[in-house]
């Protein structure tokens, strides 16, 4: 369950081929547990977690876990528009899932327009490569090269060991926050990608000061 | 004879058109029939005569008024006493035909009958005395005033007045001739009839010019209107969407969101950040709002698609489809027979399994069943204080409602992508059963906690109990509203 106090809410969407591990990644991020058995996602599932940017605001991430199956495509597309960022997920042991990444990326770009979404490229199932259970089909260098070409952050993760899971989400959150600071992103009426929370600047203000501060807060 | 009668009927129509826009009504005047007989090629022309006919009324009234007052013309006014009063009234009316068109209309109808009996012998003698082209033109101008003012400035179409004055010379000529002749032989019936047809011919000719101008004008109006409407909105899509969207419907998720925000602000002001037991806040934290919001998104999408598809149908095909849609709607709105019906966890489980399987086999009901049975366990446990029971009850209701929202959302998704659409009616029916089951379960949860509270007898007890029942009925209505969001999704699947 998400905490009550947060300064911003970002909506992020997880996209990628079926069975690459989107739901497992999200489950680990949300519960800190790995699900041995995972049913295919039906439509779109939701998760929410609040994270703290070091020396920065608290941010509630509303995470939309989409079904990778083709038959759900018409539904998942509806959720792109209100997202500020997308995690492009592939399976390091499945070449095809990596090769489809540009398609997913363009799909997201097209539907999130006119907003420019933040992407991160996340490879999953790293544990299978490390323990020798499966052969690696996508090298780390390839992924890094793709990331450099499109100027996006890349990371390889394992939802089983939990390695780099936190990093993947904090990276995209940081990037979005940077873009808010730089003024590229603004909160907009009718767009749910970024919303402001209710605890603006109130972290270290006591109750008496809070009343005074409120009118000023309302006008911004 | 019939000519003049028809003319007066049409004048009736004309006199109604106080605001000038009624020009359109002139097209389905009785004149049409008459002119089809005499001049099939000039159907249009006689229809327009109504414009000038309004002038005729003026004339007719004035002239009649004179006649009745004139002692020289003593011919055959059988009905003079009754007519007198009526005509007095008419004279007043005729000063302002536009504003008093209603009274005028009645009187004219009565006068039409009178005229049939009287005009033969009396009327035509005074034809010239009251006839003036100024009056004709001014009346025509009054009728079309609004239209032409707008049109000449916007479209540049010639005003009907101009058209009328162009042909007025002809009519004046005829009038002079007519006056001479009529004063000589007042009682010659045949002569009058031929004159009448002459007049109608002239009027027809005049009218044909007017109507041609009028039709051009109307065409321009139409074109311009469509242009303006389509500006920046090709295919009128936005406007269609505007018309079709359900304006009464407020967004449930928005209402709940606002309630939640309000409670957050309040709790903050009371410095009770940690312990918030407000219903709307709990509903959101159980992911009820986000699922409801998503369901709204899907529902709206389907609604829009539905309207677009319906626009492409017409005639019987359209009515057939609309019937089917209504049928589905009827099934979804099945009324609950028993408002007091309760359901324990076991009954709820059974009911859900049977209904869900008939709607979509892919949707998992584990979550809502888990919620339901955990509520059962908790409510059988021990509670320290009365407030604990209250808070637990609100939380249970919020959690169950949230689970129902998620279930409906998942159902919506599955219905949307389901390709086996022949079972839509079964689905709709079971949906309404499912809905009923969830509401019964909500009611029974509220009942259970309320019963626990009745053991206490504190000041707050009745407040707490009514609070629980309030949130229970809120939950039920949210759930029902959410279920209705599935309707367009179901409907779209049959098309």
HADDOCK unambig.tbl for C-alpha pairs under 7 A between the chains (distance, minus, plus):
assign (segid A and resid 1 and name CA) (segid B and resid 285 and name CA) 6.20 0.50 0.50
assign (segid A and resid 2 and name CA) (segid B and resid 285 and name CA) 6.90 0.50 0.50
assign (segid A and resid 43 and name CA) (segid B and resid 413 and name CA) 5.95 0.50 0.50
assign (segid A and resid 71 and name CA) (segid B and resid 417 and name CA) 6.71 0.50 0.50
assign (segid A and resid 72 and name CA) (segid B and resid 417 and name CA) 6.78 0.50 0.50
